[in-house]
Amino acid sequence: MSTISRPAPATSAGATVHQEQLVRSPLARRVLAVARLVIGFTFLWAFLDKTFGLGFMTPTERAWINGGTPAQGFIGGIEGPFAGFFQVFANPFGDVLFMAGLLGIGVALMAGAGLRIAAVSGTLLMLFMYLAELPAALGGTNPVVDSHWHEALLLVIAAVTLSGDTWGVGKRWARIIGHRTWLR
């Protein structure tokens, strides 16, 4: 019985790993790019809806530009075991932090640059939102996994596969940042 081995992508300090080394199929790269754009638009849309009250999840009168409090409204309704922890963010600073996160994650993913930072911050945001919804999050159709997990995984997949290199500015961004691959 023989095995086929492929050389592992270069990951030593200073080595540049290109998406083609991670995912070789052009179709797979395009699918990853579409997934990146979809999850990026999810975050960007949440920012736009909460900022301008487009009437989907946020009514106009509760829009951020009309004095609404996007994070405080959500935090005020937390009843689970972590309610006390999240009260730290129930203030205007929490609103700014939440909205900056939505915007930054959405723009990074749509552009295809800064995907590692977007994946870490977005996964942390999804974890916080999951914990904020406990125990209700456990009472849905699946008692363990919900959409927060799916979104976090899409963020991580976008970052580790360098999906911004396809239909994004990832390759140009890599040249700009040079050896600072944590910015990739």
Rosetta blueprint (number, residue, H / E / L):
1 M L
2 S L
3 T L
4 I L
5 S L
6 R L
7 P L
8 A L
9 P L
10 A L
11 T L
12 S L
13 A L
14 G L
15 A L
16 T L
17 V L
18 H L
19 Q H
20 E H
21 Q H
22 L H
23 V L
24 R L
25 S L
26 P H
27 L H
28 A H
29 R H
30 R H
31 V H
32 L H
33 A H
34 V H
35 A H
36 R H
37 L H
38 V H
39 I H
40 G H
41 F H
42 T H
43 F H
44 L H
45 W H
46 A H
47 F H
48 L H
49 D H
50 K H
51 T H
52 F H
53 G L
54 L L
55 G L
56 F L
57 M L
58 T L
59 P L
60 T H
61 E H
62 R H
63 A L
64 W H
65 I H
66 N H
67 G L
68 G L
69 T L
70 P H
71 A H
72 Q H
73 G H
74 F H
75 I H
76 G H
77 G L
78 I L
79 E L
80 G L
81 P L
82 F L
83 A H
84 G H
85 F H
86 F H
87 Q H
88 V H
89 F H
90 A L
91 N L
92 P H
93 F H
94 G H
95 D H
96 V H
97 L H
98 F H
99 M H
100 A H
101 G H
102 L H
103 L H
104 G H
105 I H
106 G H
107 V H
108 A H
109 L H
110 M H
111 A H
112 G L
113 A L
114 G L
115 L H
116 R H
117 I H
118 A H
119 A H
120 V H
121 S H
122 G H
123 T H
124 L H
125 L H
126 M H
127 L H
128 F H
129 M H
130 Y H
131 L H
132 A H
133 E L
134 L L
135 P L
136 A H
137 A H
138 L H
139 G H
140 G L
141 T L
142 N L
143 P L
144 V L
145 V L
146 D L
147 S H
148 H H
149 W H
150 H H
151 E H
152 A H
153 L H
154 L H
155 L H
156 V H
157 I H
158 A H
159 A H
160 V H
161 T L
162 L L
163 S H
164 G H
165 D H
166 T L
167 W L
168 G L
169 V L
170 G H
171 K H
172 R H
173 W H
174 A H
175 R H
176 I H
177 I H
178 G L
179 H L
180 R L
181 T H
182 W H
183 L H
184 R L
